[in-house]
Amino acid sequence: MSSPKVSILVVSGSLERLQMAAMVASVGAVSGSEVQMLLSMNSLQYFVRANTQEPAPEGSFGRTMAGKKIPPFKQLLQHAVELGDAKIHPCSMALDVTGIKPEDLESFLARPLGLTKFLADAASGQLLTF
Amino acid sequence: MTNKQVVDARNSFCPGPLMELIAAIKLAEVGDEIELLSTDQGSATDIPEWIHKVGHEMVSTVSDSGVWHVVVRKAK
């Protein structure tokens, strides 16, 4: 059941975009795709273990999500790693700029990755940006 | 001897039911049947597609009073 590689670049910190990125990663990974995700810019802060702040919705759909039994985006990404072939990387540039340390991040994240390597790996498949 | 188990994913939205099914399949033995209960209409069409794609066996899918009963047999 081999499918094209899926590379997902996440720069947004909005609830809807993080949720959709996580949905694509998890369903892709459990359906036979090799998935790589790069967390950069405004997305990375939500993967710091000590950060209890939830991402804000950017529109009416995000507000509607509250109170519904929708799998949280971090749980979906953890499933993508545990049940499928997914690697979720923090962006090395974002770590440098923010001062966040890799050891402060959620344990299901893989090692930091630079954009050059990410793009080289993405060349053989689909690239999606959120 | 094959086993049958029920996974209750009612009221969970996509892709929650699929993830719950996959977690159950991972723990099951080949030949075991899993009946997934879901109220999510999108999952009712997506899950048979996933079963077909990854090569498990679709046993039945029935809607009863707004609840989808999807039965899958672990094939590998």
N, CA and C atoms of all chains as a GROMACS GRO file, in nm:
protein
  618
    1MET      N    1   0.084  -0.119   0.000
    1MET     CA    2   0.000   0.000   0.000
    1MET      C    3   0.087   0.124   0.000
    2SER      N    4   0.169   0.140  -0.100
    2SER     CA    5   0.255   0.255  -0.100
    2SER      C    6   0.188   0.372  -0.172
    3SER      N    7   0.200   0.490  -0.112
    3SER     CA    8   0.139   0.611  -0.167
    3SER      C    9   0.247   0.716  -0.174
    4PRO      N   10   0.226   0.823  -0.252
    4PRO     CA   11   0.327   0.927  -0.263
    4PRO      C   12   0.359   0.989  -0.128
    5LYS      N   13   0.482   1.033  -0.114
    5LYS     CA   14   0.523   1.102   0.008
    5LYS      C   15   0.448   1.234   0.021
    6VAL      N   16   0.410   1.267   0.144
    6VAL     CA   17   0.340   1.392   0.170
    6VAL      C   18   0.426   1.476   0.264
    7SER      N   19   0.459   1.596   0.220
    7SER     CA   20   0.535   1.689   0.304
    7SER      C   21   0.445   1.806   0.340
    8ILE      N   22   0.441   1.839   0.469
    8ILE     CA   23   0.347   1.940   0.518
    8ILE      C   24   0.425   2.048   0.591
    9LEU      N   25   0.415   2.170   0.541
    9LEU     CA   26   0.481   2.284   0.603
    9LEU      C   27   0.376   2.362   0.680
   10VAL      N   28   0.396   2.377   0.812
   10VAL     CA   29   0.296   2.446   0.895
   10VAL      C   30   0.358   2.573   0.951
   11VAL      N   31   0.302   2.687   0.914
   11VAL     CA   32   0.354   2.815   0.964
   11VAL      C   33   0.249   2.891   1.044
   12SER      N   34   0.124   2.849   1.034
   12SER     CA   35   0.015   2.920   1.100
   12SER      C   36  -0.003   2.873   1.244
   13GLY      N   37  -0.050   2.962   1.328
   13GLY     CA   38  -0.083   2.926   1.466
   13GLY      C   39  -0.233   2.928   1.487
   14SER      N   40  -0.311   2.925   1.378
   14SER     CA   41  -0.457   2.927   1.396
   14SER      C   42  -0.508   2.785   1.418
   15LEU      N   43  -0.614   2.776   1.494
   15LEU     CA   44  -0.671   2.645   1.528
   15LEU      C   45  -0.710   2.565   1.404
   16GLU      N   46  -0.777   2.632   1.310
   16GLU     CA   47  -0.827   2.560   1.192
   16GLU      C   48  -0.711   2.502   1.110
   17ARG      N   49  -0.607   2.581   1.092
   17ARG     CA   50  -0.496   2.535   1.007
   17ARG      C   51  -0.416   2.423   1.076
   18LEU      N   52  -0.396   2.437   1.206
   18LEU     CA   53  -0.327   2.330   1.278
   18LEU      C   54  -0.410   2.201   1.274
   19GLN      N   55  -0.542   2.216   1.289
   19GLN     CA   56  -0.629   2.099   1.287
   19GLN      C   57  -0.626   2.030   1.150
   20MET      N   58  -0.637   2.110   1.044
   20MET     CA   59  -0.640   2.052   0.908
   20MET      C   60  -0.506   1.987   0.875
   21ALA      N   61  -0.398   2.053   0.915
   21ALA     CA   62  -0.265   1.995   0.890
   21ALA      C   63  -0.252   1.860   0.961
   22ALA      N   64  -0.301   1.855   1.084
   22ALA     CA   65  -0.293   1.730   1.162
   22ALA      C   66  -0.383   1.622   1.102
   23MET      N   67  -0.498   1.662   1.050
   23MET     CA   68  -0.588   1.564   0.987
   23MET      C   69  -0.522   1.504   0.863
   24VAL      N   70  -0.461   1.590   0.781
   24VAL     CA   71  -0.395   1.540   0.660
   24VAL      C   72  -0.280   1.448   0.698
   25ALA      N   73  -0.202   1.489   0.798
   25ALA     CA   74  -0.087   1.407   0.839
   25ALA      C   75  -0.131   1.271   0.892
   26SER      N   76  -0.233   1.269   0.975
   26SER     CA   77  -0.273   1.143   1.037
   26SER      C   78  -0.339   1.049   0.937
   27VAL      N   79  -0.430   1.101   0.857
   27VAL     CA   80  -0.498   1.014   0.760
   27VAL      C   81  -0.398   0.969   0.653
   28GLY      N   82  -0.311   1.059   0.610
   28GLY     CA   83  -0.209   1.020   0.513
   28GLY      C   84  -0.118   0.911   0.567
   29ALA      N   85  -0.073   0.928   0.690
   29ALA     CA   86   0.021   0.833   0.749
   29ALA      C   87  -0.041   0.695   0.768
   30VAL      N   88  -0.166   0.690   0.810
   30VAL     CA   89  -0.228   0.558   0.832
   30VAL      C   90  -0.279   0.497   0.701
   31SER      N   91  -0.270   0.572   0.592
   31SER     CA   92  -0.314   0.519   0.462
   31SER      C   93  -0.196   0.479   0.375
   32GLY      N   94  -0.078   0.475   0.433
   32GLY     CA   95   0.036   0.422   0.360
   32GLY      C   96   0.132   0.525   0.305
   33SER      N   97   0.106   0.653   0.332
   33SER     CA   98   0.199   0.756   0.285
   33SER      C   99   0.307   0.782   0.388
   34GLU      N  100   0.428   0.806   0.338
   34GLU     CA  101   0.533   0.857   0.425
   34GLU      C  102   0.505   1.007   0.442
   35VAL      N  103   0.492   1.051   0.566
   35VAL     CA  104   0.456   1.190   0.592
   35VAL      C  105   0.569   1.258   0.667
   36GLN      N  106   0.608   1.376   0.621
   36GLN     CA  107   0.699   1.459   0.700
   36GLN      C  108   0.633   1.595   0.719
   37MET      N  109   0.644   1.649   0.840
   37MET     CA  110   0.586   1.780   0.871
   37MET      C  111   0.694   1.868   0.931
   38LEU      N  112   0.696   1.993   0.888
   38LEU     CA  113   0.789   2.091   0.945
   38LEU      C  114   0.708   2.199   1.015
   39LEU      N  115   0.732   2.214   1.146
   39LEU     CA  116   0.661   2.314   1.226
   39LEU      C  117   0.747   2.438   1.238
   40SER      N  118   0.696   2.550   1.184
   40SER     CA  119   0.775   2.672   1.188
   40SER      C  120   0.687   2.792   1.223
   41MET      N  121   0.749   2.908   1.228
   41MET     CA  122   0.680   3.035   1.253
   41MET      C  123   0.582   3.026   1.371
   42ASN      N  124   0.455   3.061   1.346
   42ASN     CA  125   0.359   3.070   1.457
   42ASN      C  126   0.308   2.936   1.509
   43SER      N  127   0.341   2.828   1.442
   43SER     CA  128   0.288   2.699   1.486
   43SER      C  129   0.368   2.637   1.600
   44LEU      N  130   0.498   2.667   1.604
   44LEU     CA  131   0.588   2.592   1.692
   44LEU      C  132   0.555   2.606   1.840
   45GLN      N  133   0.510   2.727   1.879
   45GLN     CA  134   0.484   2.752   2.022
   45GLN      C  135   0.384   2.653   2.083
   46TYR      N  136   0.292   2.600   1.999
   46TYR     CA  137   0.189   2.512   2.053
   46TYR      C  138   0.240   2.370   2.077
   47PHE      N  139   0.367   2.349   2.047
   47PHE     CA  140   0.428   2.218   2.070
   47PHE      C  141   0.530   2.221   2.184
   48VAL      N  142   0.534   2.335   2.253
   48VAL     CA  143   0.616   2.345   2.374
   48VAL      C  144   0.533   2.286   2.488
   49ARG      N  145   0.591   2.186   2.555
   49ARG     CA  146   0.514   2.113   2.657
   49ARG      C  147   0.456   2.205   2.765
   50ALA      N  148   0.532   2.306   2.805
   50ALA     CA  149   0.489   2.391   2.915
   50ALA      C  150   0.385   2.495   2.872
   51ASN      N  151   0.362   2.507   2.744
   51ASN     CA  152   0.266   2.606   2.695
   51ASN      C  153   0.125   2.548   2.699
   52THR      N  154   0.040   2.602   2.786
   52THR     CA  155  -0.096   2.550   2.799
   52THR      C  156  -0.196   2.632   2.718
   53GLN      N  157  -0.146   2.733   2.649
   53GLN     CA  158  -0.234   2.819   2.569
   53GLN      C  159  -0.281   2.744   2.444
   54GLU      N  160  -0.410   2.751   2.417
   54GLU     CA  161  -0.466   2.687   2.298
   54GLU      C  162  -0.461   2.784   2.180
   55PRO      N  163  -0.442   2.734   2.058
   55PRO     CA  164  -0.444   2.824   1.943
   55PRO      C  165  -0.582   2.888   1.925
   56ALA      N  166  -0.582   3.012   1.880
   56ALA     CA  167  -0.708   3.084   1.863
   56ALA      C  168  -0.771   3.049   1.727
   57PRO      N  169  -0.904   3.044   1.723
   57PRO     CA  170  -0.971   3.023   1.593
   57PRO      C  171  -0.955   3.147   1.506
   58GLU      N  172  -0.950   3.127   1.375
   58GLU     CA  173  -0.940   3.243   1.285
   58GLU      C  174  -1.074   3.275   1.222
   59GLY      N  175  -1.173   3.191   1.240
   59GLY     CA  176  -1.304   3.216   1.180
   59GLY      C  177  -1.414   3.140   1.250
   60SER      N  178  -1.531   3.143   1.187
   60SER     CA  179  -1.650   3.085   1.251
   60SER      C  180  -1.638   2.934   1.268
   61PHE      N  181  -1.570   2.868   1.175
   61PHE     CA  182  -1.558   2.722   1.187
   61PHE      C  183  -1.481   2.685   1.313
   62GLY      N  184  -1.371   2.757   1.336
   62GLY     CA  185  -1.291   2.730   1.454
   62GLY      C  186  -1.369   2.751   1.582
   63ARG      N  187  -1.454   2.853   1.582
   63ARG     CA  188  -1.535   2.878   1.701
   63ARG      C  189  -1.639   2.768   1.718
   64THR      N  190  -1.690   2.717   1.606
   64THR     CA  191  -1.789   2.609   1.611
   64THR      C  192  -1.727   2.480   1.664
   65MET      N  193  -1.598   2.463   1.640
   65MET     CA  194  -1.530   2.340   1.684
   65MET      C  195  -1.534   2.323   1.835
   66ALA      N  196  -1.535   2.436   1.907
   66ALA     CA  197  -1.531   2.430   2.053
   66ALA      C  198  -1.653   2.354   2.104
   67GLY      N  199  -1.632   2.261   2.191
   67GLY     CA  200  -1.742   2.187   2.251
   67GLY      C  201  -1.782   2.063   2.172
   68LYS      N  202  -1.729   2.049   2.049
   68LYS     CA  203  -1.757   1.928   1.971
   68LYS      C  204  -1.650   1.823   2.003
   69LYS      N  205  -1.685   1.699   1.981
   69LYS     CA  206  -1.589   1.591   2.009
   69LYS      C  207  -1.498   1.572   1.888
   70ILE      N  208  -1.410   1.670   1.870
   70ILE     CA  209  -1.316   1.666   1.758
   70ILE      C  210  -1.179   1.629   1.814
   71PRO      N  211  -1.112   1.530   1.754
   71PRO     CA  212  -0.981   1.489   1.808
   71PRO      C  213  -0.884   1.607   1.806
   72PRO      N  214  -0.820   1.638   1.918
   72PRO     CA  215  -0.726   1.751   1.924
   72PRO      C  216  -0.610   1.731   1.827
   73PHE      N  217  -0.559   1.841   1.771
   73PHE     CA  218  -0.458   1.829   1.665
   73PHE      C  219  -0.331   1.759   1.714
   74LYS      N  220  -0.295   1.780   1.839
   74LYS     CA  221  -0.172   1.716   1.887
   74LYS      C  222  -0.191   1.565   1.903
   75GLN      N  223  -0.312   1.526   1.942
   75GLN     CA  224  -0.340   1.382   1.953
   75GLN      C  225  -0.336   1.317   1.814
   76LEU      N  226  -0.390   1.387   1.714
   76LEU     CA  227  -0.386   1.333   1.577
   76LEU      C  228  -0.243   1.316   1.529
   77LEU      N  229  -0.160   1.414   1.559
   77LEU     CA  230  -0.020   1.404   1.515
   77LEU      C  231   0.052   1.290   1.587
   78GLN      N  232   0.020   1.272   1.713
   78GLN     CA  233   0.080   1.161   1.788
   78GLN      C  234   0.036   1.027   1.725
   79HIS      N  235  -0.091   1.018   1.686
   79HIS     CA  236  -0.139   0.897   1.617
   79HIS      C  237  -0.066   0.878   1.485
   80ALA      N  238  -0.042   0.987   1.415
   80ALA     CA  239   0.028   0.978   1.286
   80ALA      C  240   0.167   0.917   1.304
   81VAL      N  241   0.231   0.953   1.415
   81VAL     CA  242   0.365   0.901   1.443
   81VAL      C  243   0.358   0.756   1.490
   82GLU      N  244   0.263   0.727   1.578
   82GLU     CA  245   0.257   0.594   1.640
   82GLU      C  246   0.193   0.488   1.551
   83LEU      N  247   0.094   0.528   1.473
   83LEU     CA  248   0.020   0.430   1.392
   83LEU      C  249   0.062   0.429   1.247
   84GLY      N  250   0.132   0.531   1.203
   84GLY     CA  251   0.174   0.540   1.064
   84GLY      C  252   0.319   0.580   1.052
   85ASP      N  253   0.355   0.613   0.929
   85ASP     CA  254   0.494   0.650   0.903
   85ASP      C  255   0.503   0.802   0.891
   86ALA      N  256   0.500   0.870   1.006
   86ALA     CA  257   0.505   1.017   1.005
   86ALA      C  258   0.618   1.066   1.094
   87LYS      N  259   0.681   1.172   1.049
   87LYS     CA  260   0.783   1.238   1.130
   87LYS      C  261   0.747   1.386   1.138
   88ILE      N  262   0.737   1.437   1.261
   88ILE     CA  263   0.700   1.575   1.284
   88ILE      C  264   0.824   1.648   1.334
   89HIS      N  265   0.875   1.740   1.256
   89HIS     CA  266   1.000   1.806   1.290
   89HIS      C  267   0.977   1.952   1.330
   90PRO      N  268   1.044   1.998   1.435
   90PRO     CA  269   1.050   2.143   1.458
   90PRO      C  270   1.150   2.204   1.360
   91CYS      N  271   1.121   2.325   1.315
   91CYS     CA  272   1.209   2.395   1.222
   91CYS      C  273   1.329   2.450   1.299
   92SER      N  274   1.447   2.423   1.251
   92SER     CA  275   1.568   2.466   1.323
   92SER      C  276   1.579   2.618   1.326
   93MET      N  277   1.536   2.684   1.222
   93MET     CA  278   1.537   2.831   1.222
   93MET      C  279   1.443   2.887   1.329
   94ALA      N  280   1.322   2.828   1.338
   94ALA     CA  281   1.225   2.875   1.438
   94ALA      C  282   1.278   2.853   1.580
   95LEU      N  283   1.350   2.743   1.601
   95LEU     CA  284   1.410   2.719   1.733
   95LEU      C  285   1.514   2.826   1.763
   96ASP      N  286   1.597   2.859   1.664
   96ASP     CA  287   1.701   2.960   1.684
   96ASP      C  288   1.640   3.095   1.716
   97VAL      N  289   1.536   3.133   1.642
   97VAL     CA  290   1.476   3.267   1.660
   97VAL      C  291   1.406   3.278   1.794
   98THR      N  292   1.333   3.174   1.834
   98THR     CA  293   1.253   3.181   1.957
   98THR      C  294   1.333   3.144   2.082
   99GLY      N  295   1.443   3.072   2.064
   99GLY     CA  296   1.518   3.027   2.180
   99GLY      C  297   1.460   2.902   2.244
  100ILE      N  298   1.357   2.846   2.180
  100ILE     CA  299   1.299   2.721   2.232
  100ILE      C  300   1.400   2.608   2.213
  101LYS      N  301   1.412   2.525   2.315
  101LYS     CA  302   1.506   2.412   2.309
  101LYS      C  303   1.431   2.286   2.263
  102PRO      N  304   1.495   2.201   2.184
  102PRO     CA  305   1.428   2.077   2.140
  102PRO      C  306   1.374   1.994   2.256
  103GLU      N  307   1.445   1.995   2.369
  103GLU     CA  308   1.400   1.914   2.483
  103GLU      C  309   1.275   1.971   2.551
  104ASP      N  310   1.238   2.095   2.516
  104ASP     CA  311   1.116   2.155   2.572
  104ASP      C  312   0.991   2.118   2.492
  105LEU      N  313   1.010   2.049   2.381
  105LEU     CA  314   0.899   2.019   2.290
  105LEU      C  315   0.834   1.884   2.322
  106GLU      N  316   0.715   1.865   2.269
  106GLU     CA  317   0.643   1.738   2.287
  106GLU      C  318   0.733   1.621   2.247
  107SER      N  319   0.722   1.512   2.320
  107SER     CA  320   0.816   1.402   2.301
  107SER      C  321   0.796   1.327   2.169
  108PHE      N  322   0.678   1.343   2.105
  108PHE     CA  323   0.658   1.271   1.978
  108PHE      C  324   0.720   1.344   1.859
  109LEU      N  325   0.777   1.461   1.884
  109LEU     CA  326   0.844   1.532   1.774
  109LEU      C  327   0.980   1.469   1.745
  110ALA      N  328   1.016   1.471   1.616
  110ALA     CA  329   1.145   1.420   1.574
  110ALA      C  330   1.251   1.531   1.588
  111ARG      N  331   1.370   1.503   1.540
  111ARG     CA  332   1.480   1.599   1.556
  111ARG      C  333   1.453   1.725   1.472
  112PRO      N  334   1.516   1.838   1.510
  112PRO     CA  335   1.500   1.961   1.432
  112PRO      C  336   1.547   1.941   1.288
  113LEU      N  337   1.480   2.012   1.197
  113LEU     CA  338   1.511   1.996   1.056
  113LEU      C  339   1.521   2.134   0.992
  114GLY      N  340   1.615   2.149   0.899
  114GLY     CA  341   1.628   2.274   0.826
  114GLY      C  342   1.546   2.271   0.698
  115LEU      N  343   1.523   2.389   0.644
  115LEU     CA  344   1.438   2.401   0.524
  115LEU      C  345   1.500   2.332   0.403
  116THR      N  346   1.630   2.338   0.393
  116THR     CA  347   1.697   2.279   0.276
  116THR      C  348   1.672   2.128   0.270
  117LYS      N  349   1.690   2.062   0.383
  117LYS     CA  350   1.668   1.917   0.388
  117LYS      C  351   1.520   1.885   0.366
  118PHE      N  352   1.434   1.966   0.429
  118PHE     CA  353   1.289   1.944   0.414
  118PHE      C  354   1.248   1.952   0.267
  119LEU      N  355   1.295   2.055   0.198
  119LEU     CA  356   1.258   2.072   0.057
  119LEU      C  357   1.318   1.962  -0.030
  120ALA      N  358   1.440   1.920   0.003
  120ALA     CA  359   1.502   1.812  -0.074
  120ALA      C  360   1.420   1.684  -0.059
  121ASP      N  361   1.376   1.656   0.063
  121ASP     CA  362   1.295   1.536   0.086
  121ASP      C  363   1.156   1.550   0.023
  122ALA      N  364   1.107   1.674   0.015
  122ALA     CA  365   0.972   1.697  -0.038
  122ALA      C  366   0.967   1.684  -0.190
  123ALA      N  367   1.083   1.688  -0.254
  123ALA     CA  368   1.086   1.693  -0.400
  123ALA      C  369   1.023   1.571  -0.464
  124SER      N  370   1.020   1.460  -0.391
  124SER     CA  371   0.969   1.336  -0.451
  124SER      C  372   0.819   1.316  -0.429
  125GLY      N  373   0.750   1.414  -0.374
  125GLY     CA  374   0.608   1.392  -0.347
  125GLY      C  375   0.529   1.522  -0.345
  126GLN      N  376   0.421   1.520  -0.267
  126GLN     CA  377   0.335   1.638  -0.259
  126GLN      C  378   0.382   1.730  -0.146
  127LEU      N  379   0.370   1.860  -0.167
  127LEU     CA  380   0.403   1.957  -0.062
  127LEU      C  381   0.278   2.042  -0.034
  128LEU      N  382   0.236   2.040   0.092
  128LEU     CA  383   0.118   2.116   0.134
  128LEU      C  384   0.160   2.217   0.239
  129THR      N  385   0.101   2.336   0.234
  129THR     CA  386   0.136   2.440   0.331
  129THR      C  387   0.012   2.487   0.406
  130PHE      N  388   0.027   2.498   0.537
  130PHE     CA  389  -0.084   2.547   0.622
  130PHE      C  390  -0.037   2.664   0.706
  131MET      N  391  -0.935  -1.945   1.692
  131MET     CA  392  -1.067  -1.885   1.717
  131MET      C  393  -1.059  -1.734   1.698
  132THR      N  394  -1.153  -1.678   1.622
  132THR     CA  395  -1.151  -1.534   1.599
  132THR      C  396  -1.238  -1.462   1.702
  133ASN      N  397  -1.199  -1.340   1.728
  133ASN     CA  398  -1.273  -1.261   1.826
  133ASN      C  399  -1.345  -1.147   1.755
  134LYS      N  400  -1.444  -1.093   1.822
  134LYS     CA  401  -1.514  -0.976   1.769
  134LYS      C  402  -1.522  -0.872   1.880
  135GLN      N  403  -1.488  -0.752   1.847
  135GLN     CA  404  -1.498  -0.646   1.947
  135GLN      C  405  -1.568  -0.525   1.887
  136VAL      N  406  -1.626  -0.446   1.975
  136VAL     CA  407  -1.698  -0.326   1.932
  136VAL      C  408  -1.618  -0.203   1.975
  137VAL      N  409  -1.598  -0.111   1.880
  137VAL     CA  410  -1.533   0.016   1.910
  137VAL      C  411  -1.639   0.125   1.898
  138ASP      N  412  -1.669   0.190   2.009
  138ASP     CA  413  -1.775   0.291   2.011
  138ASP      C  414  -1.715   0.430   1.988
  139ALA      N  415  -1.727   0.480   1.864
  139ALA     CA  416  -1.674   0.613   1.831
  139ALA      C  417  -1.788   0.710   1.802
  140ARG      N  418  -1.905   0.681   1.859
  140ARG     CA  419  -2.018   0.772   1.835
  140ARG      C  420  -1.988   0.912   1.889
  141ASN      N  421  -2.035   1.012   1.817
  141ASN     CA  422  -2.020   1.155   1.850
  141ASN      C  423  -1.880   1.209   1.825
  142SER      N  424  -1.788   1.126   1.780
  142SER     CA  425  -1.655   1.175   1.746
  142SER      C  426  -1.653   1.212   1.598
  143PHE      N  427  -1.584   1.322   1.568
  143PHE     CA  428  -1.580   1.370   1.430
  143PHE      C  429  -1.453   1.320   1.360
  144CYS      N  430  -1.456   1.327   1.228
  144CYS     CA  431  -1.345   1.286   1.142
  144CYS      C  432  -1.216   1.355   1.183
  145PRO      N  433  -1.102   1.286   1.189
  145PRO     CA  434  -1.085   1.144   1.162
  145PRO      C  435  -1.082   1.058   1.288
  146GLY      N  436  -1.152   1.103   1.394
  146GLY     CA  437  -1.152   1.028   1.520
  146GLY      C  438  -1.193   0.883   1.506
  147PRO      N  439  -1.310   0.854   1.440
  147PRO     CA  440  -1.351   0.714   1.427
  147PRO      C  441  -1.248   0.627   1.354
  148LEU      N  442  -1.187   0.683   1.250
  148LEU     CA  443  -1.085   0.606   1.177
  148LEU      C  444  -0.966   0.575   1.267
  149MET      N  445  -0.923   0.674   1.343
  149MET     CA  446  -0.807   0.653   1.431
  149MET      C  447  -0.839   0.548   1.538
  150GLU      N  448  -0.961   0.552   1.590
  150GLU     CA  449  -1.000   0.453   1.693
  150GLU      C  450  -1.005   0.312   1.632
  151LEU      N  451  -1.054   0.304   1.507
  151LEU     CA  452  -1.057   0.174   1.440
  151LEU      C  453  -0.916   0.121   1.417
  152ILE      N  454  -0.828   0.209   1.371
  152ILE     CA  455  -0.691   0.165   1.341
  152ILE      C  456  -0.619   0.119   1.469
  153ALA      N  457  -0.641   0.191   1.578
  153ALA     CA  458  -0.579   0.151   1.704
  153ALA      C  459  -0.627   0.012   1.745
  154ALA      N  460  -0.756  -0.016   1.722
  154ALA     CA  461  -0.811  -0.148   1.757
  154ALA      C  462  -0.756  -0.256   1.664
  155ILE      N  463  -0.746  -0.224   1.535
  155ILE     CA  464  -0.693  -0.322   1.439
  155ILE      C  465  -0.550  -0.357   1.473
  156LYS      N  466  -0.475  -0.258   1.514
  156LYS     CA  467  -0.334  -0.282   1.546
  156LYS      C  468  -0.320  -0.386   1.658
  157LEU      N  469  -0.411  -0.384   1.753
  157LEU     CA  470  -0.403  -0.475   1.867
  157LEU      C  471  -0.469  -0.610   1.839
  158ALA      N  472  -0.551  -0.617   1.734
  158ALA     CA  473  -0.626  -0.740   1.706
  158ALA      C  474  -0.537  -0.844   1.637
  159GLU      N  475  -0.588  -0.969   1.635
  159GLU     CA  476  -0.520  -1.077   1.562
  159GLU      C  477  -0.578  -1.084   1.421
  160VAL      N  478  -0.499  -1.138   1.329
  160VAL     CA  479  -0.550  -1.159   1.193
  160VAL      C  480  -0.673  -1.250   1.200
  161GLY      N  481  -0.779  -1.210   1.131
  161GLY     CA  482  -0.904  -1.285   1.133
  161GLY      C  483  -1.006  -1.228   1.229
  162ASP      N  484  -0.963  -1.148   1.324
  162ASP     CA  485  -1.056  -1.087   1.420
  162ASP      C  486  -1.146  -0.986   1.349
  163GLU      N  487  -1.268  -0.971   1.401
  163GLU     CA  488  -1.361  -0.872   1.347
  163GLU      C  489  -1.376  -0.757   1.445
  164ILE      N  490  -1.386  -0.638   1.389
  164ILE     CA  491  -1.407  -0.519   1.470
  164ILE      C  492  -1.529  -0.447   1.416
  165GLU      N  493  -1.623  -0.418   1.505
  165GLU     CA  494  -1.742  -0.342   1.466
  165GLU      C  495  -1.727  -0.200   1.519
  166LEU      N  496  -1.723  -0.106   1.426
  166LEU     CA  497  -1.707   0.035   1.462
  166LEU      C  498  -1.844   0.102   1.461
  167LEU      N  499  -1.875   0.172   1.569
  167LEU     CA  500  -1.999   0.251   1.574
  167LEU      C  501  -1.963   0.397   1.555
  168SER      N  502  -2.028   0.462   1.458
  168SER     CA  503  -1.994   0.601   1.429
  168SER      C  504  -2.119   0.678   1.388
  169THR      N  505  -2.128   0.802   1.435
  169THR     CA  506  -2.237   0.890   1.393
  169THR      C  507  -2.188   0.994   1.292
  170ASP      N  508  -2.063   0.982   1.252
  170ASP     CA  509  -2.002   1.079   1.161
  170ASP      C  510  -2.023   1.033   1.016
  171GLN      N  511  -2.100   1.108   0.941
  171GLN     CA  512  -2.136   1.068   0.804
  171GLN      C  513  -2.011   1.057   0.715
  172GLY      N  514  -1.918   1.150   0.732
  172GLY     CA  515  -1.798   1.147   0.650
  172GLY      C  516  -1.716   1.021   0.675
  173SER      N  517  -1.709   0.980   0.799
  173SER     CA  518  -1.634   0.859   0.833
  173SER      C  519  -1.699   0.736   0.773
  174ALA      N  520  -1.831   0.738   0.762
  174ALA     CA  521  -1.902   0.622   0.707
  174ALA      C  522  -1.862   0.596   0.562
  175THR      N  523  -1.825   0.699   0.490
  175THR     CA  524  -1.780   0.679   0.352
  175THR      C  525  -1.630   0.667   0.342
  176ASP      N  526  -1.559   0.734   0.432
  176ASP     CA  527  -1.412   0.733   0.429
  176ASP      C  528  -1.354   0.600   0.478
  177ILE      N  529  -1.414   0.543   0.580
  177ILE     CA  530  -1.356   0.423   0.642
  177ILE      C  531  -1.356   0.303   0.547
  178PRO      N  532  -1.466   0.277   0.474
  178PRO     CA  533  -1.458   0.168   0.374
  178PRO      C  534  -1.348   0.193   0.271
  179GLU      N  535  -1.327   0.318   0.235
  179GLU     CA  536  -1.220   0.352   0.140
  179GLU      C  537  -1.083   0.316   0.199
  180TRP      N  538  -1.065   0.347   0.328
  180TRP     CA  539  -0.938   0.315   0.395
  180TRP      C  540  -0.919   0.163   0.403
  181ILE      N  541  -1.027   0.092   0.439
  181ILE     CA  542  -1.019  -0.054   0.451
  181ILE      C  543  -0.976  -0.115   0.318
  182HIS      N  544  -1.038  -0.066   0.210
  182HIS     CA  545  -1.004  -0.117   0.076
  182HIS      C  546  -0.859  -0.085   0.043
  183LYS      N  547  -0.816   0.035   0.075
  183LYS     CA  548  -0.681   0.078   0.038
  183LYS      C  549  -0.572  -0.002   0.109
  184VAL      N  550  -0.591  -0.028   0.236
  184VAL     CA  551  -0.484  -0.095   0.311
  184VAL      C  552  -0.497  -0.247   0.309
  185GLY      N  553  -0.609  -0.299   0.254
  185GLY     CA  554  -0.617  -0.442   0.231
  185GLY      C  555  -0.681  -0.525   0.340
  186HIS      N  556  -0.761  -0.463   0.425
  186HIS     CA  557  -0.840  -0.543   0.518
  186HIS      C  558  -0.972  -0.580   0.451
  187GLU      N  559  -1.055  -0.659   0.520
  187GLU     CA  560  -1.178  -0.707   0.458
  187GLU      C  561  -1.299  -0.637   0.517
  188MET      N  562  -1.376  -0.578   0.427
  188MET     CA  563  -1.501  -0.511   0.469
  188MET      C  564  -1.609  -0.619   0.483
  189VAL      N  565  -1.663  -0.635   0.601
  189VAL     CA  566  -1.764  -0.739   0.623
  189VAL      C  567  -1.903  -0.684   0.597
  190SER      N  568  -1.933  -0.570   0.658
  190SER     CA  569  -2.065  -0.510   0.636
  190SER      C  570  -2.064  -0.365   0.682
  191THR      N  571  -2.158  -0.288   0.628
  191THR     CA  572  -2.178  -0.152   0.677
  191THR      C  573  -2.328  -0.123   0.674
  192VAL      N  574  -2.381  -0.090   0.790
  192VAL     CA  575  -2.526  -0.072   0.804
  192VAL      C  576  -2.552   0.053   0.887
  193SER      N  577  -2.651   0.131   0.844
  193SER     CA  578  -2.691   0.247   0.922
  193SER      C  579  -2.820   0.214   0.997
  194ASP      N  580  -2.819   0.239   1.128
  194ASP     CA  581  -2.935   0.208   1.210
  194ASP      C  582  -2.960   0.325   1.305
  195SER      N  583  -3.071   0.395   1.284
  195SER     CA  584  -3.109   0.508   1.371
  195SER      C  585  -2.997   0.611   1.384
  196GLY      N  586  -2.933   0.642   1.273
  196GLY     CA  587  -2.830   0.746   1.273
  196GLY      C  588  -2.692   0.698   1.315
  197VAL      N  589  -2.680   0.570   1.343
  197VAL     CA  590  -2.550   0.514   1.383
  197VAL      C  591  -2.502   0.418   1.275
  198TRP      N  592  -2.381   0.440   1.224
  198TRP     CA  593  -2.321   0.349   1.128
  198TRP      C  594  -2.251   0.235   1.202
  199HIS      N  595  -2.279   0.113   1.156
  199HIS     CA  596  -2.212  -0.006   1.211
  199HIS      C  597  -2.123  -0.059   1.098
  200VAL      N  598  -1.996  -0.038   1.111
  200VAL     CA  599  -1.900  -0.082   1.008
  200VAL      C  600  -1.822  -0.200   1.065
  201VAL      N  601  -1.833  -0.315   1.000
  201VAL     CA  602  -1.764  -0.433   1.049
  201VAL      C  603  -1.649  -0.466   0.954
  202VAL      N  604  -1.528  -0.476   1.010
  202VAL     CA  605  -1.410  -0.503   0.930
  202VAL      C  606  -1.337  -0.624   0.989
  203ARG      N  607  -1.280  -0.706   0.901
  203ARG     CA  608  -1.202  -0.821   0.946
  203ARG      C  609  -1.054  -0.793   0.916
  204LYS      N  610  -0.971  -0.807   1.017
  204LYS     CA  611  -0.828  -0.785   0.999
  204LYS      C  612  -0.772  -0.895   0.907
  205ALA      N  613  -0.710  -0.853   0.797
  205ALA     CA  614  -0.669  -0.951   0.695
  205ALA      C  615  -0.518  -0.976   0.694
  206LYS      N  616  -0.442  -0.896   0.764
  206LYS     CA  617  -0.296  -0.915   0.758
  206LYS      C  618  -0.232  -0.855   0.882
   0.00000   0.00000   0.00000
